[in-house]
Amino acid sequence: MCKCIENTTQLASKKLVTEVEKGSTVSEWINKGSFENKGLSLSGGPSKISMPFIIKYIRKKVNGEPEKRETTAHTYIYLSFCPFCGEKYN
């Protein structure tokens, strides 16, 4: 099992923290970096990156007119291979 997610997280975090600390004074770090769409496998497998898939549409009212607001539906697609090195997830 590859460690690409962990390694990339560390590298990106180090770079961004350095950039932020150059331009501002940080009182307290809440989260020094993580992938937003990472899922933890409860079956003991590796963490996987997921890609959100979103559609937006306008519903029809009962009288047939379109609603004024957009409706959003979404799901997540989990990758079968590491996006960094191409190794297949178990």
N, C-alpha and C positions, 0 to 999 in steps of 0.2 A: 504494500500500500504506500502510495507516494505521500509526501509531506508538503506538497506544493501550496495548499491553502494556508497552512501554518506559516510556511516560509514567506509567502507573498504578503500575508498579513503583517508579519514582523517588518519586512522591508518597507512596505507602504506606510505603516504606522511611524516608523523611525523618520522617514522622509517628511511626512506631513507634520509631525510634532516639531521637527527642527524648523520647518518653514513658519509654523504658527508662532513659535517662541522667538523667532527673529523679529517679527512685526508687532508683537503684543505681549503683555504681561498676563500670564495665566494664574488665576487664583487657585483653581483646583481642577484636575482632570477627572471627568466623569467616565469617559470611555476613550482609550487611546487608539481605537481603531478595530474594526471588525467588518466582515462582509455582511451586508444587509440581508441578503437572501441565501443564507446557509442553513441547511437542515441537518439535524442530528439524527442519525439512524439509531433507533432503539434496539435493533437486532444485533448491535455490536459492530456494524460495518462502519465505513468511513463517513465523515461529514461530507455532504454533497452540496454543490451550489445549485440553486434553483433560479429560474428566470421567470419573472412574472409575465403573464400573458393577459392583456386587458382588452375588452371590447366596450365601446360606448354606443348607446343608441337612445332614441327618443320613443317612448311608449305612446300608444294611442289611448285616449280617454274612452270611457264607455260610449260617449256620443260620437266617436270616430275622429275627433280633433286631436292633433298632437299635443302632448304635454309641453310645458315650457322648460322643464329641466331635463338634463341628461341623466341617464341611468347607466351605471357601470357594473359590469360583471367581470370577474377575474378568477384565474386559477394559476397554479405554479407548475412549471415543467422542470423536473429534476433531470440533470444531465447524467448520461450513462458513462461518460468518459471525463477525466480530469481536463478542464479547459486550458491548463497550462502545459502539461506534458503529454497528454493523450492516453494515459494509462486507463484501462477499463476498471470501473468500480465493480466491486463484488456484489 
